[in-house]
Amino acid sequence: LRIILTLYLFEVLLTADEPRVECLSDSIRVSFDTENEFEGHVYVKGHYSRSECRVDATLLNNVSLTIPFTACDMRRQRSNNPKGVHIYVPVIITFHPMFITKIDKSYNVQCFYHEVDKTVTTQLDVSFGRNQEKKIIVMVGDATPPTSEGLQTEVITVQMPLPVCKYQVLSGGPNGEPVKFASVGQIVYHQWSCTAPDGSNEGFYCATIHSCVVEEDGGREVQLLDENGCAVDKYLLDNLQYTSDLTGGQLSQVFKFADQSSLFFHCQIRLSIKDGKCKRSSDYCSKTPKAKRSVEKVKNDDLSNVDVFSQSMTVFDIDDPISKFSYGF
C-alpha cells in the first residue's frame, strides 16, 4: 500500500502544471492544474481549519484558492523604493487527503502593488494603452524554505496591470454623452475614472486627481487643481467629489480663452494603496479656493508619469450660431 501511494502521488506531481497566481484588487488567487485527478488540499499555512483559507480537491484535476486580503493573516509590508506594498501569504498544496508528505509543496506567495502617478491629458476621452501599463510582480516560492516543512519550492513571476484610467467631459452630468463641441456657459461634467484589472472600481487602490491645467493651442495655461487635488478657482472648477475609490468628478460651465476656440485639459491621477478607507490629500481642501492663476509648464521627468494626448475641444462664443449637429445630437 505504501509503494502504491508513493507512486500515485509522484505521478500527479510530475504532471502538475506550474501554479497560476493572480493579484486582484481585494484578494490573491492561486490555481493549480494537473493532468491526473487527485485528492488533497490547498490552504494557507497555519489556517487549515478555517474554511475561507482552504479549498479541498476530491478527485479533481484543477483547484483554485482565493484568499481575501482581510482573511488568513496576510502580511503587508510597505516599500519606499519602489514605492508600494508587498502582500505575503504562505500556501501549501498536499496530494493526500489526510497526510503531509515530502513531495507536497509550499509556496510563499508575494504580490507587489506599485503606488504611482499617471498623467492624464484630455478633455474628451483619455485611456492608457497596453504599453503604458505598469507591472505588478508576483513571486511564488522562497530560495530558503523552512527546513521543518521539507517541502519543494518554486519561483514564478507574472505581470499584472494597474487600473486603467480615463478622463471624459460629459454633457450635463455623469450620465451624459462625451462633448465634442460646446458653447460658453454650457453645463458639462468632468469625470475621471479608473477600472481595476478585474473590472471593478473598488478594491486595493485609491485614485486622487491633481495637478490639472487647461491649455490653449498657443501654450497659455491656467491651473485648475493644485498638486493636492484642491480647486484653484471655483468659478472654473470646484473641488472634486469622489463617488468611489477610483472615480471622481465635478460639474462646471464651459469657458474659453479670449480669441481662442480650441483648448484641452490635462491632469495627473495618483494611484495610492488603500489602507482601510481612502485617504486623499484633497480631503483637506479649503471650501473657498484661491483666485485663478497662470502657471508655467512644469516638466516632470518622473518615469511613473504617463502622458496621454487627445484632440482639442472646440468652444464657441455665446453668440456664435451652433447647429445641433455640432453637439453630436
C-alpha positions in Angstrom: 0.0 0.0 0.0 2.8 2.4 0.8 4.5 1.8 -2.5 1.3 2.3 -4.5 0.5 5.5 -2.6 4.0 6.9 -3.2 3.9 6.1 -7.0 0.4 7.7 -7.3 1.5 10.9 -5.7 4.7 11.1 -7.7 2.7 10.7 -10.9 0.4 13.5 -10.0 3.2 15.8 -9.0 5.1 15.2 -12.3 2.1 16.0 -14.4 1.1 19.1 -12.5 1.4 22.5 -14.3 3.0 25.5 -12.5 0.5 27.2 -10.3 -1.1 30.4 -11.6 -1.1 33.5 -9.4 -3.5 36.4 -9.8 -3.1 39.7 -7.9 -6.6 41.0 -7.7 -7.9 44.3 -6.3 -9.1 42.7 -3.0 -7.6 39.2 -2.9 -4.9 36.8 -4.2 -5.9 33.7 -6.2 -3.6 30.7 -6.6 -4.7 28.0 -9.1 -3.3 24.5 -9.8 -3.9 22.2 -12.8 -3.0 18.5 -13.0 -3.4 16.0 -15.8 -4.5 13.4 -13.3 -7.2 13.7 -10.7 -6.1 13.9 -7.1 -7.4 14.1 -3.5 -5.8 16.7 -1.4 -5.9 20.3 -0.2 -4.7 23.8 -0.9 -4.6 26.0 2.2 -2.9 28.9 3.9 -0.2 27.7 6.2 -1.4 27.8 9.8 -5.1 28.2 8.8 -6.1 24.8 7.7 -9.2 24.7 9.9 -10.6 28.0 8.5 -12.9 27.4 5.5 -12.0 30.7 3.9 -8.4 29.8 3.9 -8.6 26.3 2.4 -10.1 24.5 -0.6 -10.4 20.7 -0.9 -9.7 18.7 -4.0 -11.7 15.5 -4.3 -10.9 13.6 -7.4 -10.2 16.9 -9.3 -7.5 17.9 -11.7 -7.9 21.7 -11.1 -8.3 23.7 -7.9 -8.2 27.4 -7.0 -7.9 29.2 -3.7 -8.9 32.8 -3.5 -7.6 34.5 -0.4 -9.2 37.8 0.7 -6.8 40.5 2.0 -8.8 40.7 5.2 -8.5 36.9 6.0 -5.9 34.3 6.8 -3.4 36.8 8.4 -2.0 38.1 5.2 1.2 40.1 5.9 1.6 43.6 4.5 4.9 45.4 4.1 5.3 48.9 2.7 8.2 49.7 0.4 9.7 53.1 -0.4 11.9 52.0 -3.3 10.0 51.1 -5.4 7.0 52.8 -3.7 4.2 50.3 -3.0 3.1 47.5 -0.8 4.1 43.8 -0.6 1.5 41.3 0.4 2.7 37.9 1.6 0.9 34.6 2.2 2.3 31.1 2.5 0.3 28.5 0.6 0.6 24.7 0.8 -0.7 22.1 -1.6 -1.0 18.5 -0.5 -1.6 15.5 -2.7 -3.1 13.2 0.0 -6.4 13.9 1.8 -5.0 13.1 5.3 -1.2 13.4 5.4 1.6 15.8 4.6 4.3 14.0 2.6 7.7 15.0 1.4 6.5 15.5 -2.1 3.9 18.2 -1.2 4.8 21.8 -2.0 5.0 25.0 -0.1 4.7 28.4 -1.8 5.5 31.8 -0.3 3.2 33.9 -2.5 4.1 37.6 -2.8 2.2 40.3 -4.7 3.7 43.7 -5.1 1.4 46.6 -5.8 3.0 49.8 -7.2 2.0 53.2 -6.0 2.3 55.6 -8.9 1.2 58.9 -10.6 -0.4 58.8 -14.0 -0.6 61.9 -16.1 -3.9 62.2 -18.0 -4.2 64.7 -20.7 -7.6 65.3 -22.4 -11.0 67.0 -22.4 -12.8 64.2 -24.2 -11.6 60.7 -23.7 -8.2 59.5 -22.3 -7.2 56.0 -21.7 -3.9 54.1 -21.0 -2.7 51.7 -23.7 -1.1 48.4 -23.1 2.4 49.8 -23.5 1.6 52.2 -20.6 0.5 49.6 -18.1 2.7 49.3 -15.1 3.7 45.9 -13.8 2.8 44.1 -10.6 5.4 41.4 -9.9 4.2 38.3 -8.2 6.9 36.0 -6.7 6.0 32.5 -5.6 8.4 30.5 -3.6 11.5 31.1 -1.4 15.1 30.1 -2.0 15.4 29.2 1.7 12.2 27.5 2.8 11.8 26.4 6.4 13.6 23.1 7.0 10.9 21.9 9.2 8.5 21.7 6.3 10.8 19.9 3.9 8.6 20.8 1.0 9.6 21.6 -2.5 9.5 25.3 -3.5 9.4 27.2 -6.8 9.7 30.8 -8.1 7.1 32.2 -10.6 7.0 35.7 -12.0 3.9 37.1 -13.7 2.8 40.6 -14.9 -0.3 42.3 -13.7 -1.6 45.7 -15.0 -2.6 48.6 -12.7 -6.1 50.1 -13.0 -6.7 51.7 -16.4 -7.8 55.3 -16.2 -9.7 57.7 -18.4 -10.9 61.3 -18.4 -14.1 62.4 -20.1 -16.0 65.7 -20.3 -19.7 64.8 -20.4 -22.8 66.8 -21.4 -25.0 67.9 -18.4 -24.0 65.3 -15.8 -22.3 62.0 -15.1 -24.7 60.1 -17.4 -24.3 62.5 -20.3 -22.6 61.9 -23.7 -19.0 62.9 -24.3 -18.8 66.5 -25.6 -17.2 67.2 -28.9 -18.3 70.8 -29.4 -19.5 73.2 -26.7 -20.5 76.9 -26.2 -19.5 79.2 -23.4 -21.7 78.7 -20.3 -22.8 75.2 -21.2 -23.0 72.8 -18.3 -20.6 69.8 -18.5 -19.4 67.2 -16.1 -15.7 66.4 -15.8 -15.3 62.7 -14.9 -12.1 60.8 -14.0 -12.4 57.0 -13.6 -10.1 54.1 -13.3 -11.0 50.4 -13.6 -9.1 47.6 -11.9 -7.9 44.6 -13.8 -10.9 42.6 -12.5 -13.3 45.2 -13.9 -14.3 46.8 -10.6 -13.8 50.4 -9.5 -13.3 49.5 -5.9 -10.6 47.5 -4.2 -6.9 47.9 -3.4 -6.2 51.4 -4.9 -7.4 54.9 -4.3 -7.3 57.5 -7.1 -6.5 61.1 -6.4 -6.9 63.6 -9.3 -4.5 66.5 -9.1 -2.3 69.0 -11.0 -4.9 69.8 -13.6 -4.4 72.6 -16.1 -6.3 73.9 -19.1 -4.2 75.0 -22.1 -4.9 76.6 -25.4 -3.0 76.0 -28.6 -0.8 79.0 -28.1 0.7 77.5 -25.0 -1.1 79.5 -22.3 -2.0 77.5 -19.2 -4.3 78.1 -16.2 -4.1 75.9 -13.2 -7.4 74.3 -12.2 -6.3 71.8 -9.5 -3.1 72.0 -7.5 -0.7 69.2 -6.5 -3.0 68.2 -3.6 -6.1 68.0 -5.9 -7.6 71.2 -4.5 -9.5 73.7 -6.7 -7.6 76.8 -7.6 -10.6 78.8 -9.0 -14.1 77.6 -8.0 -15.6 79.6 -10.9 -13.7 77.4 -13.4 -13.8 74.0 -11.5 -14.8 73.4 -7.9 -13.3 70.8 -5.5 -14.0 67.3 -6.9 -16.5 64.8 -5.5 -15.4 61.2 -5.3 -18.2 58.6 -5.9 -16.0 55.5 -5.4 -12.4 54.6 -4.7 -11.4 55.1 -8.3 -13.9 57.6 -9.6 -14.3 61.4 -9.2 -15.9 64.3 -10.9 -17.5 67.7 -10.8 -19.9 69.9 -12.8 -18.6 73.1 -14.4 -19.5 75.7 -17.0 -17.7 75.7 -20.3 -15.2 78.6 -20.7 -12.6 79.6 -23.2 -9.6 81.8 -23.7 -10.1 85.1 -25.4 -9.9 84.8 -29.2 -9.2 81.1 -28.9 -11.7 78.5 -29.8 -9.6 75.4 -29.0 -8.5 74.2 -25.6 -7.7 71.0 -23.8 -7.2 69.8 -20.2 -4.6 67.5 -18.7 -4.3 66.1 -15.2 -2.4 63.6 -13.1 -4.1 60.7 -11.4 -2.2 59.4 -8.3 -2.9 55.7 -7.5 -2.2 55.1 -3.9 -2.6 52.0 -1.7 -5.8 52.0 0.2 -5.4 51.4 3.9 -9.0 50.7 5.1 -10.7 53.8 3.8 -9.4 56.0 1.0 -7.4 59.0 2.4 -6.7 61.7 -0.1 -4.7 64.9 0.1 -7.8 66.6 -1.3 -9.8 65.7 1.8 -8.3 68.8 3.4 -9.1 71.3 0.7 -10.5 74.7 1.6 -14.1 75.3 0.7 -13.1 78.7 -0.7 -10.5 78.1 -3.3 -7.9 80.7 -4.2 -8.2 83.0 -7.2 -7.2 81.7 -10.6 -3.6 82.0 -11.6 -1.5 81.3 -14.7 1.2 78.7 -14.2 4.4 77.8 -16.0 4.6 74.4 -17.7 6.4 72.1 -15.4 8.4 69.3 -16.9 8.2 66.1 -14.9 10.8 63.5 -15.5 9.3 61.0 -13.1 9.1 57.7 -15.0 5.9 56.9 -13.1 4.0 59.6 -15.0 2.4 58.7 -18.3 1.4 61.4 -20.8 -1.6 60.8 -23.0 -2.8 63.4 -25.5 -6.1 63.7 -27.4 -7.8 66.1 -29.8 -8.7 69.6 -28.6 -12.2 70.7 -27.6 -13.8 73.4 -29.8 -15.6 76.1 -27.7 -17.9 78.6 -29.4 -18.8 82.1 -28.0 -22.3 82.6 -26.6 -23.5 84.5 -29.7 -21.9 82.0 -32.2 -24.5 80.0 -34.2 -24.1 76.3 -33.3 -26.1 73.6 -35.1 -27.5 70.6 -33.2 -25.2 68.5 -35.4 -22.2 70.2 -33.8 -23.1 68.8 -30.5 -23.5 65.4 -31.9 -27.2 65.1 -31.0 
